[in-house]
Amino acid sequence: MKYGFVIDNRKCIGCHACTTACKSEHQVPVGVNRTWVKQVEKGEFPNTRRLFSVMRCNHCTDAPCVEICPVEALYFRDDGIVDFDKDRCIGCKSCMQACPYDALYIDPESHTAAKCNYCAHRIDVGLEPACVNVCPEEAIISGDMENPDSKIATLLARQQVKVRKAEKGTNPNLFYIDADELSLNPIATEKPRDGFWNSQGLGVGHFAKEAEKMAFSSGDIVSAVMEASGQIANSDEVAENGSAKSVDVLMGKGRRVYDAPDKGILWGWEVSAYVWTKAISAGAFLVPFLAWAFGFAEINSTAMWLGIGIGILFLSLTGILLVKDLDRPDRFLNVLLRPQWNSWLTKGGYAITAYGGLLTLLALTTWMEWTFLIAPLMWATGIVAVIVAVYTAFLFAQAKGRDFWQSPVLSIHMLLHSFLAGAAAFGIIALFIESGTNWLPFLKAILMIGLGINLGTMLIELTTTHSTEDAKRTVDMIVKGRYKNRFWGGVILLGNIIPFAILFFGGSSAMIIAIAGIIVLIGIYITEHIWVEAPQRLPLS
């Protein structure tokens, strides 16, 4: 048994009865939707057409939201329905990043994730979903796709159907008859600020403040999107051509006129900051561990204690930021007590806990002078520190809704940042403590080699041929669009070239290394902020 939906666009009249019925059935708050109708106007007068597309959860066979959820709040039923349990949800928003279809939202009242659950409570008593019952044209067909006698199975066998984003490999169970790419492809048209949803344009609940920050004039929107896609050189060209004409060019004679409100940036500064503090924490141990394990420099007791102390301090800050980002911080222990082991958020939570425990145990062992335990603890802590440094790359890879994060070098990117952050932190501290033999040259070498490899890694991330249009647009947004000034000025020049030049020409004094270290830490944060935020600017529905 496997339930699915067919949307027959030949019949849909865009009446929004399905949206209303869904809201009534599930008491969905204003501003968020489980089911909604997207309207796109296609063509140029007088040859025009209005397209209606019902949007909702696709109840995927290989649902990425289920895989990434750290607490099993999302799960598969035996009949193929992807259901959710709001009493387990911690509000981490990972499912929203993983869903390529923008089907999930944070309920502004319960602060937990929610979505279409196929009206599972109705299915259990032999009824059809509310949206199916209310549709006046029978444009929404539900049922068991594995039952050859069902209407949905017959339609799937006889009609040519399309799904949204088949390339994602989610095997969606929502099919469209007479679908139009202009309506199904989210980047074919841009979300307007002056449409029917204008009264909710600033979002509700969790997203209200963030959406308000994102609000800007329609001319700016056109400029940002067109610059990101490489269609114009700068915003002055938009002003000369006029926003209406530019929109027409951008959308290929298609215009989105009715849609759900924008959800804003889901992972904001807290996530950027947590990636940064995590890099410092892991690097604070990995740098002295590297010197100790391979004899690159003398590690005095002060440096070792500082490595442990900085690691614990910034690990604590990482935990605080992680909890702060949750919409249900009161449930943060669910990650450890009710784990879903396929999620890298769960694996990361346990890695962070293990790392903190090992650092504490290493401090106790050193204090008690149990020398026979120090070597095995050093190696164990070093291995876990590497996991802590890179696990976020695998978490981002599970966020299939954001193509730019699917980079195979993202783990190298994060490991490099940990070594750079650790060396930078020790370089600043070297101003105030006595250093061991070759310690300062060792820090300088890590910084210079790390900066060189870091530039190479970013070059690969940004110039390698990207397989999807979303990833290409994100790269364009970074290098020549919305983030270009921060990228070229803050990441490339300030974060990499300037500290490399300072180290190359300035020698190995504590002051030189400290100055370079401060600049490197600033550059790492700017980089992480862009890498986290930019992919979230692209629409998913």
C-alpha positions as CSV (number, residue, x, y, z in Angstrom):
1,M,0.0,0.0,0.0
2,K,1.3,3.4,-0.9
3,Y,-0.7,6.6,-0.9
4,G,-0.1,9.4,-3.3
5,F,-1.7,12.5,-5.0
6,V,-2.4,13.4,-8.6
7,I,-3.1,17.0,-9.4
8,D,-5.0,17.4,-12.6
9,N,-4.1,20.8,-13.9
10,R,-6.6,20.4,-16.7
11,K,-9.4,20.8,-14.2
12,C,-7.9,23.1,-11.5
13,I,-9.6,26.5,-11.5
14,G,-7.5,28.1,-8.7
15,C,-10.4,28.5,-6.3
16,H,-8.3,27.8,-3.2
17,A,-10.9,25.6,-1.7
18,C,-8.2,23.0,-0.9
19,T,-6.2,25.6,1.0
20,T,-9.3,26.7,3.0
21,A,-10.4,23.1,3.7
22,C,-6.9,22.2,4.9
23,K,-6.7,25.2,7.2
24,S,-10.1,24.4,8.7
25,E,-9.4,20.7,9.1
26,H,-6.0,21.2,10.9
27,Q,-6.5,24.7,12.4
28,V,-3.5,26.0,10.4
29,P,-2.6,29.6,11.6
30,V,-2.7,32.6,9.3
31,G,0.4,33.1,7.3
32,V,1.5,29.5,6.9
33,N,0.0,26.7,4.8
34,R,0.0,23.0,4.4
35,T,-1.6,23.2,1.0
36,W,-1.6,26.3,-1.2
37,V,-2.2,27.2,-4.8
38,K,0.6,28.9,-6.8
39,Q,-0.6,31.1,-9.7
40,V,1.7,32.1,-12.6
41,E,0.7,34.2,-15.6
42,K,2.4,33.1,-18.7
43,G,2.8,34.8,-22.1
44,E,2.4,38.3,-23.4
45,F,-0.9,40.0,-24.0
46,P,-3.1,39.0,-25.8
47,N,-1.6,35.5,-25.8
48,T,-1.7,34.8,-22.1
49,R,-2.5,31.9,-19.8
50,R,-2.9,31.6,-16.0
51,L,-1.4,28.5,-14.5
52,F,-2.6,27.0,-11.2
53,S,-0.4,24.5,-9.3
54,V,-1.4,23.0,-5.9
55,M,1.7,22.9,-3.7
56,R,2.1,20.6,-0.7
57,C,4.2,17.8,0.8
58,N,5.1,15.2,-1.8
59,H,5.1,12.3,0.7
60,C,8.4,11.1,-0.9
61,T,9.4,7.5,-0.9
62,D,12.9,8.6,0.1
63,A,12.0,11.7,2.1
64,P,15.1,13.7,3.1
65,C,13.1,15.4,5.9
66,V,12.7,12.1,7.6
67,E,16.4,11.3,7.3
68,I,17.6,14.6,8.7
69,C,15.2,14.9,11.6
70,P,17.3,14.3,14.7
71,V,14.4,13.2,17.0
72,E,12.1,11.1,14.7
73,A,9.4,13.8,14.7
74,L,9.0,13.0,11.0
75,Y,8.4,9.4,10.1
76,F,7.0,7.0,7.5
77,R,3.7,5.2,8.1
78,D,3.2,1.7,6.7
79,D,0.9,3.2,4.0
80,G,3.7,5.5,2.7
81,I,2.4,8.7,4.3
82,V,5.1,10.9,5.8
83,D,3.6,12.0,9.1
84,F,4.9,14.1,12.0
85,D,4.7,14.2,15.8
86,K,4.8,17.8,17.0
87,D,5.3,16.6,20.6
88,R,8.9,15.4,19.7
89,C,9.9,18.3,17.4
90,I,12.7,20.6,18.7
91,G,12.2,23.3,16.0
92,C,15.7,22.9,14.5
93,K,14.3,23.6,11.0
94,S,16.6,20.9,9.5
95,C,13.6,19.3,7.8
96,M,12.8,22.6,6.1
97,Q,16.3,22.8,4.7
98,A,16.1,19.2,3.5
99,C,12.8,19.4,1.8
100,P,13.3,20.5,-1.9
101,Y,9.6,21.4,-2.1
102,D,9.3,24.0,0.7
103,A,6.5,21.9,2.2
104,L,7.3,22.4,5.8
105,Y,6.8,25.4,8.1
106,I,7.2,26.3,11.7
107,D,3.8,26.7,13.4
108,P,3.8,30.2,14.9
109,E,1.7,28.9,17.8
110,S,3.4,25.6,18.8
111,H,6.8,26.6,17.4
112,T,7.2,23.1,15.9
113,A,7.4,21.9,12.3
114,A,4.2,21.0,10.5
115,K,3.1,20.1,7.0
116,C,0.5,18.2,5.0
117,N,0.1,14.7,6.6
118,Y,-2.4,13.4,4.0
119,C,-5.1,13.9,6.6
120,A,-3.9,10.6,8.2
121,H,-6.6,10.8,10.8
122,R,-9.2,10.7,8.1
123,I,-7.5,7.9,6.1
124,D,-7.5,5.8,9.3
125,V,-11.4,5.9,9.4
126,G,-11.8,5.4,5.6
127,L,-12.3,9.0,4.5
128,E,-10.4,11.0,1.9
129,P,-8.2,14.0,2.7
130,A,-10.2,17.2,3.3
131,C,-8.7,18.9,0.2
132,V,-9.9,16.0,-2.0
133,N,-13.5,16.1,-0.6
134,V,-13.8,19.9,-1.1
135,C,-12.4,20.3,-4.7
136,P,-15.3,21.2,-6.9
137,E,-13.6,20.0,-10.1
138,E,-12.1,16.7,-8.8
139,A,-8.7,18.1,-9.7
140,I,-7.1,16.5,-6.6
141,I,-7.1,12.7,-6.7
142,S,-5.8,10.6,-3.8
143,G,-5.6,6.9,-3.1
144,D,-3.5,3.8,-3.0
145,M,-1.2,3.8,-6.0
146,E,-0.4,0.1,-5.7
147,N,-4.1,-0.8,-6.0
148,P,-4.6,-1.3,-9.8
149,D,-8.4,-0.7,-9.4
150,S,-8.0,2.7,-7.8
151,K,-8.6,5.9,-9.7
152,I,-5.2,7.2,-9.0
153,A,-3.5,4.1,-10.3
154,T,-5.5,4.3,-13.5
155,L,-4.6,7.9,-14.1
156,L,-0.9,7.2,-13.5
157,A,-1.1,4.3,-16.0
158,R,-2.9,6.3,-18.7
159,Q,-1.8,9.9,-18.4
160,Q,1.6,11.6,-18.8
161,V,2.5,13.0,-15.5
162,K,5.4,15.1,-14.1
163,V,6.9,15.5,-10.6
164,R,8.7,18.4,-9.1
165,K,12.5,18.2,-9.0
166,A,12.9,14.6,-10.0
167,E,16.7,15.1,-10.0
168,K,16.7,15.2,-6.2
169,G,16.1,11.5,-6.1
170,T,13.4,11.8,-3.4
171,N,10.9,9.7,-5.5
172,P,7.9,12.1,-4.8
173,N,4.4,10.7,-4.7
174,L,2.7,13.9,-5.9
175,F,2.1,13.9,-9.6
176,Y,0.9,16.6,-12.0
177,I,-1.1,16.1,-15.2
178,D,-0.6,18.9,-17.8
179,A,2.1,20.4,-15.7
180,D,4.0,23.5,-16.9
181,E,7.7,23.9,-16.1
182,L,7.2,27.7,-15.5
183,S,4.8,26.9,-12.7
184,L,6.6,23.8,-11.2
185,N,10.2,25.2,-11.3
186,P,10.6,27.7,-8.5
187,I,13.5,29.7,-10.1
188,A,11.5,30.2,-13.3
189,T,9.7,33.0,-11.7
190,E,10.5,35.3,-8.8
191,K,8.4,35.9,-5.6
192,P,6.8,39.3,-5.9
193,R,6.5,41.8,-3.1
194,D,3.5,43.5,-4.6
195,G,1.1,40.5,-5.1
196,F,-2.0,39.2,-3.3
197,W,0.1,38.1,-0.3
198,N,1.3,41.7,0.3
199,S,-0.4,41.8,3.7
200,Q,1.6,38.8,4.9
201,G,4.8,39.9,3.0
202,L,6.7,40.3,6.2
203,G,5.9,36.8,7.5
204,V,4.4,35.6,10.7
205,G,5.6,34.1,13.9
206,H,9.2,32.8,13.8
207,F,9.9,34.5,10.5
208,A,8.4,37.9,11.1
209,K,11.6,39.7,12.2
210,E,13.9,38.0,9.7
211,A,11.5,38.6,6.8
212,E,11.3,42.3,7.9
213,K,15.1,42.5,7.5
214,M,14.8,41.0,4.1
215,A,12.1,43.4,2.9
216,F,13.3,45.8,0.3
217,S,12.0,47.6,-2.8
218,S,10.9,45.7,-5.9
219,G,13.7,47.4,-7.9
220,D,16.2,46.0,-5.4
221,I,14.7,42.5,-5.8
222,V,15.0,42.7,-9.5
223,S,18.6,44.0,-9.3
224,A,19.6,41.3,-6.8
225,V,18.1,38.4,-8.7
226,M,19.3,39.5,-12.1
227,E,22.8,40.3,-10.9
228,A,22.9,36.8,-9.3
229,S,21.8,35.2,-12.6
230,G,24.4,37.3,-14.5
231,Q,21.8,39.0,-16.8
232,I,22.8,42.6,-16.0
233,A,26.0,44.3,-14.9
234,N,24.7,46.3,-12.0
235,S,21.6,47.9,-10.3
236,D,22.0,51.1,-12.4
237,E,21.0,49.1,-15.4
238,V,17.8,48.1,-13.6
239,A,17.0,51.8,-12.9
240,E,17.6,52.7,-16.6
241,N,15.5,49.9,-18.0
242,G,12.7,50.0,-15.4
243,S,11.7,47.3,-13.1
244,A,8.7,46.1,-15.1
245,K,10.7,45.5,-18.2
246,S,13.5,43.8,-16.3
247,V,11.1,41.5,-14.6
248,D,9.6,40.5,-17.9
249,V,13.1,39.6,-19.2
250,L,14.0,37.8,-16.1
251,M,10.9,35.6,-16.0
252,G,10.7,34.7,-19.6
253,K,7.2,36.1,-20.2
254,G,6.1,34.5,-16.9
255,R,5.0,36.2,-13.7
256,R,4.2,34.7,-10.3
257,V,1.0,36.5,-9.1
258,Y,-0.2,34.4,-6.1
259,D,1.8,32.3,-3.7
260,A,2.5,31.5,-0.1
261,P,4.4,34.1,2.1
262,D,8.2,33.9,2.1
263,K,9.7,32.0,5.1
264,G,12.8,34.1,5.3
265,I,16.3,32.8,6.3
266,L,15.8,29.7,8.3
267,W,19.3,29.3,9.7
268,G,20.5,32.8,10.6
269,W,23.5,34.3,12.4
270,E,23.2,31.7,15.2
271,V,24.2,28.9,12.8
272,S,27.0,31.0,11.2
273,A,28.3,31.8,14.7
274,Y,28.1,28.2,15.9
275,V,30.1,26.9,12.9
276,W,32.7,29.6,13.8
277,T,32.9,28.8,17.5
278,K,32.9,25.1,16.7
279,A,35.9,25.6,14.4
280,I,37.8,27.5,17.2
281,S,37.0,24.8,19.7
282,A,38.1,21.9,17.5
283,G,41.2,23.8,16.2
284,A,42.2,24.7,19.8
285,F,43.0,21.1,20.4
286,L,44.0,19.9,16.9
287,V,46.8,22.5,16.5
288,P,48.7,21.4,19.7
289,F,47.8,17.8,19.0
290,L,49.4,18.0,15.5
291,A,52.6,19.5,17.1
292,W,52.6,16.8,19.8
293,A,51.8,13.8,17.5
294,F,54.4,14.6,14.9
295,G,57.0,16.6,16.8
296,F,56.6,19.8,14.8
297,A,57.0,22.0,17.9
298,E,57.5,21.9,21.6
299,I,54.2,21.9,23.6
300,N,54.7,23.3,27.0
301,S,52.1,22.7,29.7
302,T,50.7,26.2,29.4
303,A,49.9,25.7,25.7
304,M,48.3,22.3,26.5
305,W,46.1,23.7,29.2
306,L,45.1,26.6,27.0
307,G,44.2,24.3,24.2
308,I,41.9,22.3,26.6
309,G,40.5,25.5,28.1
310,I,39.7,27.2,24.8
311,G,38.3,24.0,23.4
312,I,35.8,23.7,26.4
313,L,35.0,27.4,26.4
314,F,34.1,27.6,22.7
315,L,32.4,24.2,22.7
316,S,30.1,25.6,25.4
317,L,29.4,28.6,23.3
318,T,28.7,26.3,20.4
319,G,26.1,24.4,22.5
320,I,24.5,27.7,23.6
321,L,24.2,28.9,20.0
322,L,22.8,25.5,18.9
323,V,20.1,25.6,21.6
324,K,19.3,29.3,20.9
325,D,18.6,28.5,17.3
326,L,16.0,26.0,18.2
327,D,12.3,27.1,18.2
328,R,11.7,24.7,21.0
329,P,14.9,25.1,23.1
330,D,13.1,23.4,26.1
331,R,13.4,20.1,24.2
332,F,17.1,20.2,23.2
333,L,17.8,17.1,25.2
334,N,15.6,15.1,22.8
335,V,18.6,15.0,20.4
336,L,20.5,12.9,22.9
337,L,17.6,11.1,24.6
338,R,15.4,10.4,21.6
339,P,18.0,10.1,18.8
340,Q,17.4,9.3,15.1
341,W,20.8,8.0,14.1
342,N,20.5,8.7,10.3
343,S,20.6,12.4,11.1
344,W,24.0,14.2,11.2
345,L,22.5,16.6,13.7
346,T,22.2,13.6,16.1
347,K,25.6,12.4,15.3
348,G,27.0,15.9,15.7
349,G,25.3,16.3,19.1
350,Y,26.9,13.1,20.4
351,A,30.3,14.1,18.9
352,I,30.1,17.4,20.7
353,T,29.2,15.7,23.9
354,A,32.0,13.1,23.5
355,Y,34.5,15.9,22.7
356,G,33.6,17.9,25.8
357,G,33.8,14.7,27.9
358,L,37.2,13.8,26.5
359,L,38.6,17.3,27.0
360,T,37.4,17.2,30.6
361,L,38.9,13.8,31.1
362,L,42.2,14.9,29.5
363,A,42.3,17.9,31.9
364,L,41.8,15.6,34.9
365,T,44.4,13.1,33.6
366,T,46.9,15.9,33.1
367,W,46.1,17.4,36.6
368,M,46.5,14.0,38.3
369,E,49.6,13.2,36.3
370,W,48.3,9.8,35.1
371,T,50.8,9.8,32.3
372,F,50.0,6.3,31.0
373,L,46.5,7.6,30.0
374,I,47.6,10.8,28.3
375,A,48.8,9.4,24.9
376,P,45.6,7.3,24.2
377,L,43.4,10.2,25.4
378,M,45.2,12.6,23.1
379,W,44.6,10.4,20.1
380,A,41.0,9.7,21.0
381,T,40.3,13.4,21.5
382,G,42.1,14.3,18.3
383,I,39.9,11.9,16.3
384,V,36.7,13.2,17.9
385,A,37.9,16.8,17.3
386,V,38.1,16.1,13.6
387,I,34.6,14.7,13.6
388,V,33.4,17.8,15.5
389,A,35.1,20.0,12.9
390,V,33.6,18.4,9.8
391,Y,30.2,16.9,10.8
392,T,28.3,20.0,9.9
393,A,29.4,19.5,6.3
394,F,27.5,16.2,6.3
395,L,24.5,17.8,8.0
396,F,24.4,20.4,5.2
397,A,24.7,17.6,2.6
398,Q,21.5,16.1,4.1
399,A,19.8,19.5,3.4
400,K,18.9,18.5,-0.1
401,G,16.8,21.6,-0.6
402,R,20.0,23.7,-0.8
403,D,22.1,22.5,-3.8
404,F,25.2,24.6,-3.0
405,W,25.7,22.7,0.2
406,Q,26.1,19.4,-1.7
407,S,29.7,20.2,-2.4
408,P,32.2,17.3,-1.9
409,V,34.8,19.6,-0.6
410,L,32.7,21.2,2.1
411,S,34.2,18.9,4.8
412,I,37.7,19.9,3.7
413,H,36.6,23.6,3.9
414,M,35.4,23.1,7.5
415,L,38.5,21.1,8.6
416,L,40.8,23.8,7.2
417,H,38.8,26.5,9.0
418,S,39.3,24.6,12.3
419,F,43.1,24.4,11.9
420,L,43.2,28.1,10.8
421,A,41.0,29.1,13.7
422,G,43.0,27.2,16.2
423,A,46.3,28.6,15.0
424,A,44.8,32.1,14.9
425,A,43.6,31.7,18.5
426,F,47.0,30.5,19.7
427,G,48.7,33.3,17.7
428,I,46.8,35.9,19.6
429,I,47.5,34.2,23.0
430,A,51.2,34.0,22.1
431,L,51.4,37.7,22.8
432,F,50.8,37.0,26.5
433,I,52.4,33.6,27.2
434,E,55.9,32.1,26.8
435,S,56.1,29.9,23.8
436,G,57.9,26.6,23.4
437,T,60.6,25.8,20.9
438,N,59.5,26.3,17.3
439,W,56.0,27.1,18.5
440,L,55.6,30.5,16.7
441,P,57.1,29.3,13.4
442,F,54.8,26.3,13.6
443,L,51.7,28.5,14.0
444,K,52.9,30.7,11.1
445,A,53.3,27.6,8.9
446,I,49.8,26.3,9.7
447,L,48.3,29.7,8.9
448,M,50.2,30.2,5.7
449,I,49.7,26.7,4.4
450,G,46.1,26.7,5.6
451,L,45.3,30.0,3.8
452,G,46.8,28.8,0.6
453,I,44.8,25.5,0.7
454,N,41.7,27.5,1.8
455,L,41.9,29.7,-1.3
456,G,42.3,26.6,-3.5
457,T,39.3,24.9,-1.8
458,M,37.1,28.0,-2.4
459,L,38.3,28.1,-6.0
460,I,37.1,24.5,-6.4
461,E,33.8,25.1,-4.6
462,L,33.0,28.2,-6.8
463,T,34.4,27.3,-10.2
464,T,33.7,23.6,-10.4
465,T,30.8,23.0,-12.9
466,H,27.7,22.8,-10.8
467,S,25.1,20.3,-11.8
468,T,22.0,22.4,-10.9
469,E,20.8,25.9,-11.7
470,D,20.3,26.6,-8.0
471,A,23.9,25.9,-7.2
472,K,25.0,28.1,-10.2
473,R,22.8,30.9,-9.1
474,T,24.2,30.7,-5.5
475,V,27.7,31.0,-6.8
476,D,26.8,34.0,-9.0
477,M,25.1,35.6,-6.0
478,I,28.3,35.2,-4.0
479,V,30.9,36.3,-6.5
480,K,28.9,38.9,-8.5
481,G,25.6,39.5,-6.8
482,R,24.2,40.3,-3.4
483,Y,27.3,39.1,-1.5
484,K,30.0,40.2,-3.9
485,N,31.4,43.0,-1.8
486,R,31.6,40.9,1.4
487,F,33.1,38.0,-0.6
488,W,35.8,39.8,-2.5
489,G,36.5,42.3,0.3
490,G,35.8,40.4,3.4
491,V,36.6,36.8,2.4
492,I,39.3,36.9,-0.3
493,L,41.1,40.2,0.5
494,L,40.7,40.6,4.3
495,G,40.3,37.0,5.3
496,N,43.0,35.4,3.1
497,I,45.3,37.6,1.0
498,I,46.1,40.3,3.7
499,P,46.9,37.9,6.5
500,F,49.0,35.8,4.1
501,A,50.9,38.9,3.0
502,I,51.4,40.0,6.6
503,L,52.9,36.6,7.5
504,F,55.0,36.3,4.4
505,F,56.6,39.7,4.7
506,G,56.4,40.3,8.4
507,G,58.5,37.5,9.9
508,S,57.6,35.2,12.8
509,S,57.2,37.6,15.7
510,A,54.3,37.1,18.2
511,M,52.8,40.5,17.2
512,I,52.8,39.7,13.5
513,I,51.2,36.3,14.1
514,A,48.6,37.8,16.5
515,I,47.6,40.5,14.0
516,A,47.3,37.9,11.2
517,G,45.3,35.6,13.6
518,I,42.7,38.3,14.4
519,I,42.2,39.0,10.7
520,V,41.9,35.3,9.9
521,L,39.2,34.8,12.5
522,I,37.2,37.7,11.1
523,G,37.6,36.3,7.6
524,I,36.4,32.8,8.7
525,Y,33.2,34.2,10.2
526,I,32.4,36.3,7.1
527,T,33.0,33.2,5.0
528,E,30.8,30.9,7.1
529,H,28.0,33.6,7.2
530,I,27.9,33.8,3.4
531,W,28.1,30.0,2.9
532,V,25.2,29.5,5.3
533,E,23.0,32.3,4.2
534,A,23.4,32.6,0.4
535,P,21.9,29.3,-0.6
536,Q,18.8,30.1,1.5
537,R,18.0,33.1,-0.7
538,L,16.7,30.9,-3.5
539,P,13.0,29.9,-3.5
540,L,12.1,26.2,-3.2
541,S,8.5,26.4,-4.4
